Amino acid sequence: MKRQFVMLVAEDHPDDLALLQQAVADSEVPVDLKVTQDGSDVIAYLTGQVIYSDRETHPLPDLIVLDLKMAQLGGLEVLKWLQNKPEYAAIPRIILSGSSVERDVEEALGLGVSAYFTKPSGFHELKELMRNVVGFFCRSQRPARK
């Protein structure tokens, strides 16, 4: 039996986060959703710093979902940081952003993002997107957590 799917989300807009949380909750797969407010919190979470040191409560994620533009440290900066961290190489990461600017998409893909999605305009579309994303990554093989 596979362990519970853990998704780490970085989203700094409360309304977008609430919609994303509801969309994930409505997916057909149980997800342990871990939420951070910006990229610096993602790095703290991954490295087990401060409040994220307990790996029982804050296990390494099976998927990282990043917003592109965040107040302190954005998704591209997190992707740059992850490039030199082989211990996190097996964790897929996606961008879920309001930006569909080609330069942003190309840069994210060049930094190793698994997929880049523009935030849908309606909740139904977001729910469908998250159902597909969670379903796909949950069904993929995942290495054992350390």
Secondary structure, DSSP 8 states (H G I E B T S, - for coil): ----EEEEEE---HHHHHHHHHHHHTSSS-EEEEEESSHHHHHHHHHT-GGG--TTTS---SEEEE-S--SSS-HHHHHHHHHT-GGGTTS-EEEEES---HHHHHHHHHTT-SEEEE--SSHHHHHHHHHHHHHHHHHS------
